[in-house]
Amino acid sequence: MKPAVEAIIEQSVISVAPMEGLTTFPMRLWLSIVSQPQSMTTPFLRVTRAFPEREIPSTFAPELYQLRDVLPYTITPQFISGDPEQFLRAADMLPPSIAPILEINCGCPSPNSLGRLAGSGMLHDAESYGRTIERLSAHLGPGRLAVKMRLGIDSPEEFPVLLAAIASLPLARLTIHGRTRADGYRGHARWPLIQRGAEDAQAPVIASGDVLGIESIKTLFREAPSLKGAMIGRGVLRNPWVFTEIRRGHPTEMSLLTFVNALLCYVLIQELWHSHPQKLITRISSGRIGNPCGTDYGAWEKLTVELTAIVFGVPFVLNHGFGLPSDAVSPVAFGRLKILWAYLRSGLPESFAKASIVRSKSLGQFFERLLEAGRELEKPTLPITHQAEWDSLFAGARG
Ligand SMILES: Cc1cc2nc3c(=O)[nH]c(=O)nc-3n(C[C@H](O)[C@H](O)[C@H](O)COP(=O)(O)O)c2cc1C
């Protein structure tokens, strides 16, 4: 009997996709607290002749160094380079004891990458792509190199030849983003081609593109049953509780104050990472920050108290009567919150779509307006679930 799709999903690795500028360490930490994904990949580190000089900066992935085995997810470092020599030079700075798997980015669509034959630029010629990946894989040894690729540069018709060039290699995993470079991030990822990759490649294949929640992941695994996992990219920003949704099999709901304090924790983690990274690392190492909170108000309250005490010197939680000072955090941390919000609001009820929230000039104003929007909710709980019809309005679909 064919296993039910739910059982296949349970046995698969559902992870956070790398997103440059977004899934840096503070976001990864917060996502782990929010909904405990099993595994994540760093955004790419651009490797050149001059960088990194002697060692990988520890801020790139503290999970590999000071926070080794402290947080409940595995982390795969990703590099991008148009020069295989430089990739290997940097790879030697991360021995297998530190990074059992190392990923090469063969998908970045930026003109800068393309021009340097890095990222999706590596896909310009299937033969040289195959040769380069084979060489890197041989140097690192079987089961160590992971590859993340797009379907091609201009057309998905390039994919079968690109796939054939690396299909027999003993890679740790092959992640296929079901779009071409020309697609950017628009249009629907071509899951049937990813299934073809999963049938032909020797390595476990992971799908990337358009996984947004329990319903889309079920459809993906029905259409591509040979997959060993899936990565969620923009979907984790639209609904950071998406891993809870997938585990439970239905969308999540929480109280407004749970949600608001979870967001406050996000901005405070960003603030701490920006201004006192060592303080944050010490608190994580001692187990005071990093425990799962999910949709549990009590757990978020405890974390909010811990973080406000460090950042403001006064422990408190946000509620309907409590305001924040207008210059509460640095513009960097506030900016990070606004970027997250641009995606997140597309997963919320309509009262949160107000432009006034986006236009808030300070953290205090932002949370005041958020609480105000929350008063318009019909039910005492706040549902968070992906709403496809809103993606074109916000949530980064245009990019
Ligand atoms: C802002 C942004 C930055 C990204 N940065 C990276 C990156 O550093 N490395 C990478 O392999 N993919 C990167 N991607 C691609 C994602 O990992 C993922 O493959 C893509 O967004 C498709 O998945 P989605 O439809 O779930 O978002 C990025 C995507 C976005 C939107």
The ligand as an SDF file (V2000), in Angstrom:
LIG
                    3D

 31 33  0  0  0  0  0  0  0  0999 V2000
   15.3160   37.7410   -0.6950 C   0  0  0  0  0  0  0  0  0  0  0  0
   15.7490   36.3780   -1.1120 C   0  0  0  0  0  0  0  0  0  0  0  0
   17.0770   36.0010   -0.8970 C   0  0  0  0  0  0  0  0  0  0  0  0
   17.5160   34.7220   -1.2870 C   0  0  0  0  0  0  0  0  0  0  0  0
   18.8000   34.3380   -1.0200 N   0  0  0  0  0  0  0  0  0  0  0  0
   19.2120   33.0830   -1.3170 C   0  0  0  0  0  0  0  0  0  0  0  0
   20.5030   32.6160   -0.9380 C   0  0  0  0  0  0  0  0  0  0  0  0
   21.3000   33.3150   -0.2910 O   0  0  0  0  0  0  0  0  0  0  0  0
   20.8440   31.3460   -1.3000 N   0  0  0  0  0  0  0  0  0  0  0  0
   19.9860   30.5200   -1.9920 C   0  0  0  0  0  0  0  0  0  0  0  0
   20.3460   29.3950   -2.2820 O   0  0  0  0  0  0  0  0  0  0  0  0
   18.7590   30.9310   -2.3230 N   0  0  0  0  0  0  0  0  0  0  0  0
   18.3390   32.1750   -1.9950 C   0  0  0  0  0  0  0  0  0  0  0  0
   17.0630   32.5650   -2.3010 N   0  0  0  0  0  0  0  0  0  0  0  0
   16.1440   31.5990   -2.9390 C   0  0  0  0  0  0  0  0  0  0  0  0
   15.3360   30.8200   -1.8920 C   0  0  0  0  0  0  0  0  0  0  0  0
   16.1780   29.9870   -1.1150 O   0  0  0  0  0  0  0  0  0  0  0  0
   14.2620   29.9400   -2.5630 C   0  0  0  0  0  0  0  0  0  0  0  0
   14.9030   28.9720   -3.3580 O   0  0  0  0  0  0  0  0  0  0  0  0
   13.3030   30.7600   -3.4080 C   0  0  0  0  0  0  0  0  0  0  0  0
   12.8760   31.9160   -2.7210 O   0  0  0  0  0  0  0  0  0  0  0  0
   12.0740   29.9240   -3.8100 C   0  0  0  0  0  0  0  0  0  0  0  0
   11.3860   29.4930   -2.7000 O   0  0  0  0  0  0  0  0  0  0  0  0
   10.0260   30.2070   -2.1600 P   0  0  0  0  0  0  0  0  0  0  0  0
    9.0610   30.2510   -3.3140 O   0  0  0  0  0  0  0  0  0  0  0  0
    9.6270   29.2800   -1.0320 O   0  0  0  0  0  0  0  0  0  0  0  0
   10.3990   31.5790   -1.6910 O   0  0  0  0  0  0  0  0  0  0  0  0
   16.6130   33.8270   -1.9320 C   0  0  0  0  0  0  0  0  0  0  0  0
   15.2720   34.2250   -2.1220 C   0  0  0  0  0  0  0  0  0  0  0  0
   14.8430   35.4780   -1.7230 C   0  0  0  0  0  0  0  0  0  0  0  0
   13.4050   35.8600   -1.9430 C   0  0  0  0  0  0  0  0  0  0  0  0
  1  2  1  0
  2  3  1  0
  2 30  2  0
  3  4  2  0
  4  5  1  0
  4 28  1  0
  5  6  2  0
  6  7  1  0
  6 13  1  0
  7  8  2  0
  7  9  1  0
  9 10  1  0
 10 11  2  0
 10 12  1  0
 12 13  2  0
 13 14  1  0
 14 15  1  0
 14 28  1  0
 15 16  1  0
 16 17  1  0
 16 18  1  0
 18 19  1  0
 18 20  1  0
 20 21  1  0
 20 22  1  0
 22 23  1  0
 23 24  1  0
 24 25  2  0
 24 26  1  0
 24 27  1  0
 28 29  2  0
 29 30  1  0
 30 31  1  0
M  END
$$$$
